[in-house]
Amino acid sequence: MLSPQGTETLARFVIVALLLAPVLLAAWGLARTKHTKTQETLIFLSALLARTLWRARVVGRIDIPEGQGAILVANHTSGVDPWFTKLATTRILHYLVAAEFFHHPAMHWFFRQVGAIPVNRGGIDTAATKQAIRLAEQGHVVGIFPEGRINPTRAVLLPGRPGALLVALKARVPVQICYIFNAPQSKTIGGTFHTPSKTRIVVGPLLDISEYYGREKEDGVLAELTLRVLKEIATLAGQPDFEPKLAGKNWKPRDDE
């Protein structure tokens, strides 16, 4: 029989083991992938923060096999949303990231290491779009937020932009949808580290859009497909009656939405 002190020590060990189990399992999964050692380290640290600071929990799994290209889309309420979707897969996710974040040397190094794609906010960035298409065609998973910016409002989704679906059609790959609940919100990425939360990531189906392949130049096709995907994302959020909208060129979010 254990002494009171031994029992307390064993209890602490069990609690720590339970807390670290998801992170250790994630690390074990990384060891079986084609990540570089630097990527493994960065992903492990981001997973540790997501699981502990933001108490992230994943419902479902992104089961896109190696060599299968895809476009991953989700709602966007936090600068660390890519960290949460990464918890649901062992695949490397190549996210489109605003080019200004690449200007800081440390941020530039980090984003390069994780395979992010810099994209200019103003207008259509042809170079970034071509890079995203090329990666998806080569069997990689590219992450694109169809809202185009962080949603600071109470709306389930902001009006969407067709860029993500244009890339999917050009690359002829399926679309993986997710919804992120209660992500830490802040005006800056650094501010999220001072914002505890209880985040939940729900993984939806891998959408087969092959019926639209080769039709991206047809009038209304991109709009139709974008609205369809936004509707699927809203359904994951538990809002099947939500009617998504498309963003105009000069559209900006309002605080009362």
N, C-alpha and C positions, 0 to 999 in steps of 0.2 A: 504494500500500500504506500502511496506517495505521501510525503509530508505536506503540510499546508503550503510551505514555500515551494516545494516541487510541483504541487498542483497548480499554483499561480504561474510558475514559469512555463509549464506545459500549456496552460490556457493562453498565455501571451503568444507562445510559439504558434499555436493553432490559428489565432486571430491574424497574426502577421502572414502566415502561409495562405490563408483564405483571401486576404487583401491582395497579395502579390500573385496569386494563381493566374488571373486573367493576363497579367503582364508577362509572366513566365511562359504561358501558353502562346502568347503572341510572339515572343522571342523565339520559341521553338519553331513556330511556323515560318518565321523569317529565315531561320537557318536552312530551310528547305527550298528557298527561292533563289532567284538570280540577283539579289541585291548585292551591291558592293558593301564592304565592311563599314564604310562611312555612312552609307544609306541605312544599314542595319542599326547603327548606333543612333542616328538621328530619329529614325522611326520608333525605336525602342523608347527613347526619351520622350517623344511626343505622345506615345501611347501611355506611358507612365503618368504624364501630366493629365491626359484626358481621362484616365481611369480614376485618378485620385483627386485632383483639384476640381474637375468638372463632373466627377462621378458618372462618366459616360457609360451607357449600356446599349448594346446592339441587339436589335430584333431582326432576325433573318441573317442571310449571308450573301455576299456577292460572289457567285460561283461562275466567274468567267474564266474558262480554261486558258492556260498559257498559249500564246500564239493567236488567240482570238481578239481582234480589235473591237473596240466599243467606245461609245461616248457616254460618260457618266454625268447625269444631271441631278440637281437637288435644289432646294430652296437655299437662300443665302442670308443669314442674319448675323453672322460673326466672321471676323477675320481668320479664325482658326477652324472654320467648317471643314477644310480638306483633312485636318487631323482626325475628325470624327468619321468621315467616310472611309479613311484608311484602316480604321479598326475592323471594318467589315470584310477585308480582303487581304490576301497576301500579294496581290498584283501591285506593281508600281503604278501610281496614278500621276499622269502628267497634266497638272492643272494650268489653265491660263491665268496669269497673275498680272495685275496692273504694272506697267513698266517702271513707274516711279519707285516701286519697292525694290527694284534692282539697283538703284543708285547708291544705296548705302553698302559699303564693302562687305560687311558681315551678312547682310540680308542677301546681297548678290551671290555670295558663296553658298549660303544655305539653299536658295532657290535653284541654283545650278546643280547642286548635289542631288536634290530630290527630283530633278528633271522637269522643273516648271517652265512654262512658255511665257515670255514677256509679251504683253499686248498693250498697245496704246489705247487710252480711253476714248479719245476723240475720233469719231468716224470709224470706218472699216480698216482694220490693220491687215492688209493683204499678206504680209510676210508671216504673221502669227497664224492666220487662217491656213496658209499653205503648209506650215510646219505641223499644225494639228492634224490636217488631213493626211499628211505623209506618215505621221506616227501611227494613226489609226489604221491606215492601209497596211502598215508593216506589222500589225498585230498587237499594238499597244492600247492601253486604256487612257483616254483623254478626258479630263474633268472640266466641264464648262457650266457656269451658273447662268441659266437662261434669263434671269432677271437683270444680269449685267452689272449689278451693284448690290451692296448690303441693304437689306430691307430694315429701316428704322421704325416702321409703322406697325400697327396691330393687324394689318391685312395678312391673310394666309400666304399670299404671293403678290409681288408687284407685277405690273404688266411685263410681259416677256419679249425677248428679242429672238430673231430666227437664226442667229449665228450657230448655235449648238446643232440645230437640225440641218443646217447647210453643210456643216462639216460631216455629219453622219451620212447624209445622202451622197456627198462627193466621195467619201471613203467607202461607202456601201457596207456600213457596219450597224449592228443593233444599238439600242439606247437603254442603258441601265438607269432606273430611277430610284431615288431615295428621298426621305424627308427627315429633317433634323429638328427635333423639338427642344426648346429651352436651351439653346446655345448661349454662352456668355456674350452679352452685348456691350460694346464699348466703341467710342469714336476712334480709338487706335488699337492696333494689335496688342501693344504692350499693356493697355488697360484691361484686356481680357484676363490677364494673369492676376488681377486684383478683383475679379468678378466670379466668385464661386457660383456653381449652378448644378443642376441635376439633368444632364443632357441625355436624350434618347435618340438613337438613329434607327429608323425603320427602313428596311430594304424592300423595295418592290420588285416587280418582274423585269426581266430583260425583254424589252419591246422589239418585236420583229417589224421593221418598217420597209421590208424588201419590196412591198407593193408600190412604194414611192421612188425606188431607185431609178435614176435617169430622168426624173421629172422635176428636178429642182428649179428649172427655168420656166416651167409652166406657171401661168398666172394663178395665184392663190394657193399653190401647193405648199410652199413654205409656211404661210400663215396658218393653213389648215392643220398641218402637222405640228406646228409649234403650240397651237391651242390644244390639240389633242394630248400632247405630252404634259403641258401645264395642268390639264384636267386630271391626268393620271397622278401627278404629284400631289395635287390638292386632295384627291381621294385617299392617298396614303396618309394625309394629315387628318383624315376623318371628316373632310368637307366635300362630299361628293356633289353637292349642289352648287359649289363655287363656280362662278362663270369667269374664266380667265380672260385677260385682255392683252392686246399687243401694244407695245410702247411705240410712240411716235418719235421722230428724230429729236424733238426738243422737250421730250417728256422728263419731268422730275417728280420725285415722291413728295407727297404732302404729309405733314405731321398728323393730320386728322384722319388719315386712311387706316 
